[in-house]
Each structure stands twice: as C-alpha cells, then as structure tokens.
C-alpha cells in the first residue's frame, strides 16, 4: 500500500473488548472508521453516542452476509478484522460456531478484499492457542508444526492459512497478531470476569476454580495490545507478517484468584473442578503459555505491564467489584 497519513479503516467486531478500545485510538490519529458488528440496537446507540464524530460510521452487519459486507469493504482502504467467537467452550456443543463466526467470516472478508479496488490490507487478531500444547517457551513465531487442541484454536489457524493463501494468490497485504490473554477494564469473558461473577453469585463465600489452579499463562493489558495493533498500520518488507503479542512473564490461576480475593477483602472457600486428569480447566485448554515478542520488540514495541500488573490493574479498574 502507498503510505498515507490517514485511511478509511473498517473495524469488524466493533463492540468487542478490543474493538471498542481500538476505535478511539484510530480516530485520534485522524483515520475514518467504519465499525461493524452484530450488535443490539442498545449497543448501537451507545457506540454512536460514544464516538459521535464525522469520521465515524456504525453499521450493523453479520459477516456471514457476503453482499452486505461488500458494500462496507468498498468504502475502506484496510480492515482490522477482530470479529470472532470468543466463547471457546460453546464450540463443544455447537461445532458450527467457530466455523461460521471465524472461518466463514474471515473468508468473506478476504473475498470482499479480492473484489475491492481500494481495500488491500487486513490486520487480523489471531491467538496464542494456535501453537497447541507444550511448544518451546518462550514460543517464537516460527515454531512448528502447529497442532491446535480446540475447535476455536483450529479455526484461528485456518483463518491464518486463508489469509496466507489470499496474500499469495491475490497480492493483498496482511499482518497477523497472535495475542496472549488480553485483559483490562470492562472485559466480559475470561478468568478474571469469571471469578468475580462466581464470587458475586456466592455472596463472596465460595469460589470454584476450573482445573487445578496451576495453569500458567501470559496476560496482556489492553493498552499494550492496542499499541501493538496500531503498528500493523506500518509498511513491512513482506506482504505477510506474523507477530506474537504478550507480556514477558506468566501468572498462574491460583495467584489470579488470590489477587481478586485480596482486592475484594473476602475469605471464600475455594474448590477445584477439572474434567481432565492433568488439571486443565476444560477440554481444549492450553495449560501453559509464554510468547516470545522479540520480533515485535525489534520494531520498538514494549509491553508496559507484566502479567501480574495486568491482572492487578484489571481487577482494580473493573466496575461493581463489591460483593
């Protein structure tokens, strides 16, 4: 792409945790944002009020609908493709979920880009789970073979492969970010949200931990995540670039639980529940994860927050913590 100071940028998954955090940063940098999601009318009104400016357009859209998607892609120069199924465990009972929301949606985005004259770059949020179990840690982008152990992970890897195929066949540009566990204020899923919800339901008396509590992973604060994604706007020597994004350390689930309990001033009884013999939280859960971010650091990016800091800051800033 010819480098410009501002672009017409399509953001899919606009009401999601990452999307709603990315949009104001893009607007502040002078870009025009077209935001799409399958939001309710309430969420649409809320977002319109939040980003009420001439450079912001909100479109209710299901990415599975190819014809409607073509219309917004025609008005775009590039796409931040963030939309995806975020409930990994729902994929066990509804095996179409990851296929439609992740693979089909991504294929449709790419197909619209192929047909577009102006929109030739996609920035895609993938996940650390594509590496599967027991990779060399910290795991580099060139680790392989990649053997995902959940339908969600498999769908993310399939999306990466589709992107690579469209880059190689049709000459579009792509930047893929493999994210660690992203946390921050207003997050609506994941271990921190789950623990706080359970403590509220039990009036602070009981906390169930899925697995043995020894799951050890890297957590990425939303500010660090957005700073990395913005770097996707840069020009690169290769038409396809893949970057890991995460903190340089890990934190285990037991420590996360203790952090939340201490912050809330509670003394709940703690129980453990696992459907596997090796102590993982659920079928398909990758028990340990730590990404190498050396490649992104060479471009000047650094994580401001450690995993421990990211978790602590998220807990402190989440609203309605009282139990």
N, C-alpha and C positions, 0 to 999 in steps of 0.2 A: 504493500500500500504506500501511496505517496504521503509523506508525513505532513500533517496539518496541525493547527493549534486547537481545533475543535471538530467534533464529529457528531453525527446523528447516531446515537447508540441505543440499540434495543436491549432491554434487560428482561429476560424471562424469569419467572419466579419472583416477581417484584414484591409480593407481600411476605416473602420468607425472611428469615432472620438475617441472612447475608444480603439478600437483595435490597431490603429496606435500609440497610446500613450503607450499602454501596451507592445508592441513588443520590443522596445529598452530596457525597464527595464528587461524583461526576458533574453534578450541577454546579458546584462551587468552582470547578475547573473550566466552566464555560461551555460544556457539552450540552447538546439537546438530548433528552432522554425520552424514549418511548418505552413505557413499562407495561408488561403483560402478566396476567395471572388468571386463575380460575376463581377469583375472589368473590365473596358475597357482596351485595350492594353496600352493606355497612362498612366493610373493609375498603371498598372503592371510595366511598365518601370520605373516610378517614384519611386515606392516602392523598386524595385530591386536596384536602384541606392542609395536609402536612407539607406538600410540595406544590403549593399554589403559585406557579410562575409560568411565563410564556414558553419556557424551554422544556416544559414537562407535559407529556401526554400519557394518559392512562387508558389501556384497552383491556376489556375483559375478553379472555381468549383461552381456549383449550388447544394446546399444541398438537393434539391428535387431529385437529381440523386443519388440513393442509391448505384449503382455499382461503380461509380467514388469515392464516399465518402468512401467506404470500403477500397480502396487502400491506402488512406492517413491515415485512422484510424489505419490500420495495422502497420504503421511506428511510432505510437505515444504511449506514456505512459499515457498521460492525455490530457484533452481538456478544453480550455477556450471557452465556447460556447457563443459568443457575437452577432452573426448574427441574425438580426430580421428586420421586417418592422418598420421603425422609424417615418413614416408619419401617425400619428393616424387618421387624418381626411380623408385620402384616403380610409380608411376602410369603410367609409359610402357609397361610391359609388361602390367600388369593395370589396364585402364581402369575396372573396376568398383570398385576400391579406394576412390578418393576419393568416388565416387558413394554407395557404401554407408556407409562409415565417417564421412563428413562430411555429405552432403546428406540421405540417408535417416535417419541417426541424429538429425540436428537436427530434421527434420520430425516424427519420432516424439516427441522431447522436447516440441516445441511442441504437438502434438496431445494429448498427455497433460495438458499445462497447460490446454489449452482445456476438457478434460473435468473438470479438478480444480476443487473449490470453494475450496481454500486457496492453491494454488501459482500465483501470477500474476506472478512476476518472474523473468527469466532474465538472467544475466550471461555474455556469450559472448566467448571469445577468438578473434578473427579475426587477420589478418596484414597486414603492410605490403605483401605481394605483390599485394593486390587492386588497387593503384594501377597496376600494369603498368610499362612502360618509359618512361623519360625524362619523368616528371612534373616540374612546377615544384618545386624543392627550396629550403628545407625544405617538404615537402608537407603541406598543410593538409587537414583532414577534408572540406572542401567541394570538393576537386579533382575534376574530371571532364572527359570521360567516363572511366570505369574500364574498362580493357582488359587483363585478366589474360592472361599468356602461358604458363601451365601449367595442367594439369587441377586440381592442388592449389589454385592461386590462384582458378581459376574456381569450384571447389566452395566455397571460403570466401566468395566474393562471392555465390554462390547461397544459402548459409546466411544471410547478412546480409539478402538480399531476402526469404527466407521469414520471417525474424524480423519484418521491417518489415511484411509482409503480415498476419501474425498480430496484431501490435500494432494495425494499422489496422482489422482486421476484428473481432477478438475482445476488444480492450481490455486485453491484457496489457501489462506494462511490460518494457523491455529496455534493457540497457546493453551496447554493443559496444566492445571494446577491440582496436584494430589494433596489434599488437605488432611491435616490431623484433626482431632476432635475440636470443633470451633465452639467457644463458649463466650458468654457476655450477657449484659442486661437484656431482659425480655426474651431470652431463649425459651422455646416451648417444647423442647424434647431433650433427651439425653439424661445422663446420670444425675446431674445437679437438680434439674427440674423434677425428675422422678423422685429423688429423695425428699425434696421439700414438699412435694404433693403427698407422699406417703405419710410424712410427719404431720401434716395438716389433718389428713383423714383419721389418724390415730390420736389426735389431740396431743401430739408430742410424746406419746407413751411407747410407741413401737416403731422400729424401722426394719424393713426387710431388705436385705442386700442380695441381689441376684448373683449367683456364683459364690466363690469362696472369699471374695473381697481382695484377693491378691492380684487381680487383673491390673496390669501396669502399662499405662499409655501416656502419650504426649497430648497436651491440651494447648490450644492456640487461642489467644484472646482476639476478639472480633476486630479490634483496631489493627493488630498485626496482620490479620487476614486481609483486610481491605487494602492496607498498604502494599501487600504483595499483589493482589489482583490488579491494582492500578498500574503496576509495572507491565502488565500484559498489553498496555497501550503502546509500549515501546516497539521499535523496529528491531528485528533479530536477523542474524545471517541465514538462519534456516527457516523454511516455511512452516515447520512443525517443531515446537519447543515444549518440553515437559519439565515441570519444576515441582519438587516437594516443598510443602509449606508447613512448618511446625515449630515448636519450641525445642530447645536443646536438651531438655530433661524429661523425666517421666514422673508420674504420681500414681499411686495405687488407689483402688476403690475404697479400701478401709480408711485411708487418710482423707479422702474426699468426704466420706461420711463424718469423720471426726471434726473436720473443718466446719461443716454445716451445723452439726450438733453444738459445737462450741459457740458459733456465731449466734445461734438461737437461744443459747442458755438452757438447753434441755438435757435430760438424762434418760433417754429412751432405752427400752430393752431392744437388743439387736438380734435378729435372726438371719440365717442364711438359707437360700433356696437355689438349688442347682439341678438342671436336667441332664448334666453330664458328669462323668466320673473325674474329669480333670479340672473341675472347678470353674469352668467358663460360665458366663452369665446366661447365655442362651445358645441354642444351636446356631452355628454360623458366626459366633462372637470370636473375633481375633483377640486372644488374651493379652498379648504383649505387642507394643508398637513404639518405635522411635525412628524418626526420619532424619536422614542427612539433608541439611539445607545448604550445603556448601555451594552448590551451583547457583542458587538464588543470591547467596551472600556475595558472590563474585560480582553481582550487578549492583551491590550496595545495600541490599535489604538486610535488616537485622530484626529479630524478634525482640520487642521491648520488654515483654513479660515472660517469665518462666511458667512452667505448667502449674506450679504451686501458686504463683502470683495470679495467674489467670483464673484459677478456681476460686481463690480467696476474694478477688475483686468482683467476680461474678456473683458470688454469694452475698457480698456486702451491698451490691447495687440492685439486686433483684427486689422488686416491689412486693409488698404484702408478706414479709417474712414472719410476722408474728403468728404463733401457733396457739 
